Amino acid sequence: MALVGYTPVSSMDQSLEVQRDKLKHCHKVFEEQKSGTSDQRPRLKACLEYVRQAFNLVVAKLARLARSTFHLCQMADKLQD
Protein backbone atom coordinates (compact mmCIF):
# COMPACT_ATOMS: atom_id res chain seq x y z
CA MET A 1 0.00 0.00 0.00
CA ALA A 2 1.50 3.32 -1.09
CA LEU A 3 1.44 6.29 1.26
CA VAL A 4 1.08 9.67 -0.44
CA GLY A 5 1.58 12.83 1.61
CA TYR A 6 0.36 16.38 1.10
CA THR A 7 2.02 19.17 3.03
CA PRO A 8 1.01 22.80 2.53
CA VAL A 9 2.10 25.96 4.26
CA SER A 10 0.15 29.15 3.84
CA SER A 11 3.01 31.62 3.44
CA MET A 12 6.55 31.67 2.13
CA ASP A 13 8.01 32.44 5.58
CA GLN A 14 6.53 29.30 7.17
CA SER A 15 8.61 26.14 7.25
CA LEU A 16 7.64 22.78 5.82
CA GLU A 17 10.12 20.98 8.09
CA VAL A 18 7.66 19.96 10.83
CA GLN A 19 5.25 18.49 8.30
CA ARG A 20 8.08 16.88 6.30
CA ASP A 21 9.19 15.11 9.45
CA LYS A 22 5.67 13.81 10.12
CA LEU A 23 5.37 12.56 6.52
CA LYS A 24 8.86 11.07 6.17
CA HIS A 25 7.39 7.56 5.99
CA CYS A 26 5.42 8.45 2.83
CA HIS A 27 6.55 7.11 -0.54
CA LYS A 28 5.72 10.39 -2.30
CA VAL A 29 4.99 13.83 -0.86
CA PHE A 30 3.40 16.81 -2.59
CA GLU A 31 4.52 20.11 -1.04
CA GLU A 32 2.80 23.44 -1.55
CA GLN A 33 3.40 26.98 -0.34
CA LYS A 34 0.03 28.57 -0.96
CA SER A 35 -2.81 29.80 1.19
CA GLY A 36 -5.35 27.14 2.14
CA THR A 37 -8.09 29.62 1.38
CA SER A 38 -7.00 29.68 -2.25
CA ASP A 39 -8.86 27.51 -4.73
CA GLN A 40 -5.70 27.52 -6.83
CA ARG A 41 -3.57 24.83 -5.20
CA PRO A 42 -1.86 23.06 -8.09
CA ARG A 43 0.11 20.62 -5.90
CA LEU A 44 -3.09 19.53 -4.14
CA LYS A 45 -4.73 19.00 -7.51
CA ALA A 46 -1.73 16.96 -8.68
CA CYS A 47 -1.81 14.95 -5.45
CA LEU A 48 -5.52 14.13 -5.78
CA GLU A 49 -4.98 13.10 -9.41
CA TYR A 50 -2.01 10.92 -8.42
CA VAL A 51 -3.80 9.00 -5.63
CA ARG A 52 -5.27 5.71 -6.77
CA GLN A 53 -7.22 2.88 -5.17
CA ALA A 54 -5.15 1.16 -2.45
CA PHE A 55 -3.18 4.38 -1.82
CA ASN A 56 -3.48 6.21 1.49
CA LEU A 57 -3.45 9.99 1.52
CA VAL A 58 -1.57 11.29 4.58
CA VAL A 59 -1.54 14.83 6.00
CA ALA A 60 0.14 16.12 9.15
CA LYS A 61 -3.10 17.86 10.19
CA LEU A 62 -6.55 17.52 8.68
CA ALA A 63 -6.94 21.30 8.76
CA ARG A 64 -4.03 21.52 6.27
CA LEU A 65 -6.02 19.63 3.66
CA ALA A 66 -9.43 21.30 3.63
CA ARG A 67 -10.78 24.78 4.37
CA SER A 68 -14.04 23.49 5.88
CA THR A 69 -15.98 20.32 6.57
CA PHE A 70 -17.89 20.86 3.34
CA HIS A 71 -14.63 21.20 1.38
CA LEU A 72 -13.29 18.02 3.05
CA CYS A 73 -16.45 16.14 2.03
CA GLN A 74 -16.00 17.34 -1.57
CA MET A 75 -12.44 16.01 -1.58
CA ALA A 76 -13.57 12.70 -0.06
CA ASP A 77 -16.17 12.35 -2.82
CA LYS A 78 -13.55 13.09 -5.46
CA LEU A 79 -11.20 10.50 -3.97
CA GLN A 80 -14.04 7.98 -3.78
CA ASP A 81 -14.71 8.39 -7.50
MDAnalysis code that builds the backbone (N, CA, C; Angstrom):
import MDAnalysis as mda
import numpy as np

u = mda.Universe.empty(243, n_residues=81, atom_resindex=np.repeat(np.arange(81), 3), trajectory=True)
u.add_TopologyAttr("name", ["N", "CA", "C"] * 81)
u.add_TopologyAttr("resid", np.arange(1, 82))
u.add_TopologyAttr("resname", ["MET", "ALA", "LEU", "VAL", "GLY", "TYR", "THR", "PRO", "VAL", "SER", "SER", "MET", "ASP", "GLN", "SER", "LEU", "GLU", "VAL", "GLN", "ARG", "ASP", "LYS", "LEU", "LYS", "HIS", "CYS", "HIS", "LYS", "VAL", "PHE", "GLU", "GLU", "GLN", "LYS", "SER", "GLY", "THR", "SER", "ASP", "GLN", "ARG", "PRO", "ARG", "LEU", "LYS", "ALA", "CYS", "LEU", "GLU", "TYR", "VAL", "ARG", "GLN", "ALA", "PHE", "ASN", "LEU", "VAL", "VAL", "ALA", "LYS", "LEU", "ALA", "ARG", "LEU", "ALA", "ARG", "SER", "THR", "PHE", "HIS", "LEU", "CYS", "GLN", "MET", "ALA", "ASP", "LYS", "LEU", "GLN", "ASP"])
u.atoms.positions = np.array([
    [0.849, -1.166, 0.000],
    [0.000, 0.000, 0.000],
    [0.901, 1.237, 0.000],
    [0.701, 2.099, -0.969],
    [1.502, 3.318, -1.090],
    [0.935, 4.422, -0.206],
    [1.820, 5.133, 0.444],
    [1.444, 6.286, 1.263],
    [1.836, 7.545, 0.506],
    [0.864, 8.420, 0.293],
    [1.081, 9.665, -0.436],
    [0.779, 10.816, 0.514],
    [1.745, 11.723, 0.680],
    [1.582, 12.830, 1.607],
    [1.301, 14.139, 0.899],
    [0.589, 15.016, 1.585],
    [0.357, 16.382, 1.104],
    [0.682, 17.314, 2.250],
    [1.567, 18.268, 1.984],
    [2.016, 19.165, 3.032],
    [2.051, 20.607, 2.555],
    [1.031, 21.385, 2.917],
    [1.012, 22.798, 2.528],
    [1.423, 23.720, 3.677],
    [1.962, 24.847, 3.323],
    [2.101, 25.957, 4.265],
    [1.479, 27.165, 3.599],
    [0.944, 28.068, 4.399],
    [0.152, 29.152, 3.835],
    [0.950, 30.388, 3.461],
    [2.211, 30.459, 3.849],
    [3.009, 31.616, 3.442],
    [4.454, 31.196, 3.239],
    [5.179, 31.990, 2.485],
    [6.552, 31.666, 2.132],
    [7.481, 31.667, 3.350],
    [7.127, 32.380, 4.416],
    [8.006, 32.439, 5.579],
    [7.767, 31.292, 6.566],
    [6.768, 30.462, 6.325],
    [6.534, 29.298, 7.175],
    [7.391, 28.136, 6.685],
    [7.751, 27.275, 7.584],
    [8.614, 26.145, 7.253],
    [7.806, 24.869, 7.032],
    [8.250, 24.089, 6.077],
    [7.641, 22.785, 5.816],
    [8.277, 21.680, 6.667],
    [9.333, 22.008, 7.397],
    [10.121, 20.984, 8.089],
    [9.320, 20.128, 9.066],
    [8.447, 20.724, 9.851],
    [7.663, 19.957, 10.829],
    [6.781, 18.950, 10.103],
    [6.115, 19.402, 9.046],
    [5.246, 18.493, 8.296],
    [6.069, 17.445, 7.544],
    [7.202, 17.851, 6.986],
    [8.079, 16.883, 6.298],
    [8.464, 15.757, 7.244],
    [8.798, 16.118, 8.476],
    [9.191, 15.114, 9.454],
    [8.044, 14.149, 9.739],
    [6.833, 14.663, 9.840],
    [5.669, 13.814, 10.118],
    [5.314, 12.925, 8.934],
    [5.714, 13.322, 7.728],
    [5.374, 12.556, 6.522],
    [6.565, 11.807, 5.939],
    [7.643, 11.687, 6.703],
    [8.863, 11.069, 6.169],
    [8.672, 9.596, 5.798],
    [7.667, 8.956, 6.322],
    [7.389, 7.558, 5.995],
    [6.616, 7.396, 4.670],
    [6.188, 8.498, 4.084],
    [5.421, 8.446, 2.831],
    [6.335, 8.143, 1.645],
    [5.800, 7.452, 0.670],
    [6.550, 7.111, -0.537],
    [6.703, 8.314, -1.461],
    [5.695, 9.182, -1.477],
    [5.715, 10.388, -2.300],
    [5.009, 11.488, -1.522],
    [5.583, 12.700, -1.576],
    [4.991, 13.830, -0.856],
    [4.850, 15.013, -1.814],
    [3.670, 15.606, -1.817],
    [3.396, 16.812, -2.595],
    [3.453, 17.997, -1.639],
    [4.362, 18.930, -1.892],
    [4.519, 20.113, -1.041],
    [3.973, 21.343, -1.759],
    [3.384, 22.230, -0.960],
    [2.800, 23.443, -1.545],
    [2.966, 24.616, -0.587],
    [3.338, 25.753, -1.126],
    [3.403, 26.984, -0.343],
    [2.384, 27.944, -0.924],
    [1.159, 27.782, -0.460],
    [0.031, 28.566, -0.961],
    [-1.022, 28.610, 0.134],
    [-1.769, 29.667, 0.188],
    [-2.807, 29.795, 1.194],
    [-3.871, 28.713, 1.037],
    [-4.288, 28.142, 2.158],
    [-5.348, 27.140, 2.141],
    [-6.690, 27.704, 1.734],
    [-6.829, 29.013, 1.796],
    [-8.087, 29.622, 1.378],
    [-8.153, 29.779, -0.133],
    [-7.049, 29.551, -0.799],
    [-7.000, 29.678, -2.253],
    [-7.577, 28.436, -2.919],
    [-8.366, 28.648, -3.944],
    [-8.856, 27.515, -4.732],
    [-7.801, 27.042, -5.719],
    [-6.763, 27.838, -5.889],
    [-5.699, 27.516, -6.831],
    [-4.537, 26.867, -6.090],
    [-4.649, 25.582, -5.854],
    [-3.573, 24.832, -5.198],
    [-3.146, 23.713, -6.143],
    [-2.233, 24.021, -7.063],
    [-1.861, 23.060, -8.094],
    [-1.242, 21.774, -7.559],
    [-0.487, 21.842, -6.453],
    [0.112, 20.619, -5.905],
    [-0.949, 19.729, -5.260],
    [-1.985, 20.329, -4.674],
    [-3.088, 19.528, -4.137],
    [-3.820, 18.851, -5.281],
    [-4.063, 19.582, -6.345],
    [-4.729, 19.001, -7.512],
    [-3.908, 17.838, -8.061],
    [-2.608, 18.028, -8.180],
    [-1.733, 16.962, -8.678],
    [-1.758, 15.760, -7.738],
    [-1.771, 16.028, -6.440],
    [-1.813, 14.952, -5.451],
    [-3.093, 14.136, -5.583],
    [-4.232, 14.827, -5.672],
    [-5.516, 14.128, -5.783],
    [-5.618, 13.342, -7.084],
    [-4.992, 13.835, -8.146],
    [-4.982, 13.102, -9.411],
    [-4.044, 11.896, -9.351],
    [-3.006, 11.988, -8.545],
    [-2.013, 10.918, -8.416],
    [-2.539, 9.738, -7.593],
    [-3.316, 10.038, -6.555],
    [-3.800, 9.005, -5.635],
    [-4.728, 8.041, -6.366],
    [-4.486, 6.775, -6.156],
    [-5.275, 5.705, -6.768],
    [-5.840, 4.797, -5.681],
    [-6.673, 3.861, -6.107],
    [-7.218, 2.882, -5.173],
    [-6.054, 2.137, -4.525],
    [-6.161, 1.850, -3.266],
    [-5.155, 1.163, -2.450],
    [-4.033, 2.102, -2.011],
    [-4.121, 3.393, -2.334],
    [-3.181, 4.385, -1.817],
    [-3.811, 4.997, -0.569],
    [-3.000, 5.455, 0.335],
    [-3.479, 6.210, 1.494],
    [-2.946, 7.626, 1.388],
    [-3.829, 8.591, 1.512],
    [-3.450, 9.992, 1.517],
    [-3.184, 10.398, 2.969],
    [-1.997, 10.955, 3.229],
    [-1.572, 11.287, 4.579],
    [-1.305, 12.784, 4.671],
    [-1.825, 13.420, 5.716],
    [-1.541, 14.828, 5.997],
    [-1.131, 14.936, 7.464],
    [-0.303, 15.936, 7.766],
    [0.139, 16.124, 9.150],
    [-1.029, 16.560, 10.035],
    [-1.909, 17.389, 9.486],
    [-3.101, 17.857, 10.194],
    [-4.236, 17.949, 9.189],
    [-5.398, 17.492, 9.569],
    [-6.551, 17.519, 8.680],
    [-6.877, 18.934, 8.231],
    [-6.663, 19.900, 9.095],
    [-6.942, 21.304, 8.758],
    [-6.047, 21.810, 7.626],
    [-4.921, 21.127, 7.356],
    [-4.034, 21.518, 6.274],
    [-4.574, 21.093, 4.912],
    [-5.496, 20.156, 4.913],
    [-6.021, 19.631, 3.657],
    [-7.228, 20.415, 3.161],
    [-8.168, 20.698, 4.046],
    [-9.432, 21.303, 3.633],
    [-9.700, 22.591, 4.401],
    [-10.445, 23.489, 3.770],
    [-10.784, 24.778, 4.370],
    [-11.995, 24.683, 5.290],
    [-12.818, 23.658, 5.092],
    [-14.044, 23.490, 5.876],
    [-14.467, 22.027, 5.808],
    [-15.448, 21.676, 6.618],
    [-15.976, 20.316, 6.575],
    [-16.593, 20.027, 5.206],
    [-17.279, 21.012, 4.659],
    [-17.887, 20.859, 3.337],
    [-16.803, 20.599, 2.284],
    [-15.730, 21.368, 2.332],
    [-14.627, 21.197, 1.381],
    [-13.996, 19.815, 1.548],
    [-13.839, 19.355, 2.781],
    [-13.292, 18.025, 3.046],
    [-14.195, 16.941, 2.457],
    [-15.501, 17.112, 2.598],
    [-16.451, 16.142, 2.030],
    [-16.368, 16.125, 0.498],
    [-16.174, 17.285, -0.106],
    [-16.003, 17.342, -1.567],
    [-14.762, 16.550, -1.987],
    [-13.681, 16.739, -1.255],
    [-12.444, 16.010, -1.578],
    [-12.632, 14.502, -1.381],
    [-13.321, 14.128, -0.318],
    [-13.567, 12.703, -0.060],
    [-14.389, 12.101, -1.190],
    [-15.381, 12.837, -1.684],
    [-16.175, 12.351, -2.818],
    [-15.317, 12.200, -4.062],
    [-14.439, 13.153, -4.302],
    [-13.553, 13.086, -5.459],
    [-12.611, 11.883, -5.356],
    [-12.085, 11.648, -4.169],
    [-11.204, 10.500, -3.967],
    [-11.977, 9.184, -4.112],
    [-13.213, 9.174, -3.668],
    [-14.038, 7.979, -3.781],
    [-14.277, 7.609, -5.235],
    [-14.479, 8.631, -6.072],
    [-14.708, 8.387, -7.505],
    [-13.469, 7.799, -8.132],
])
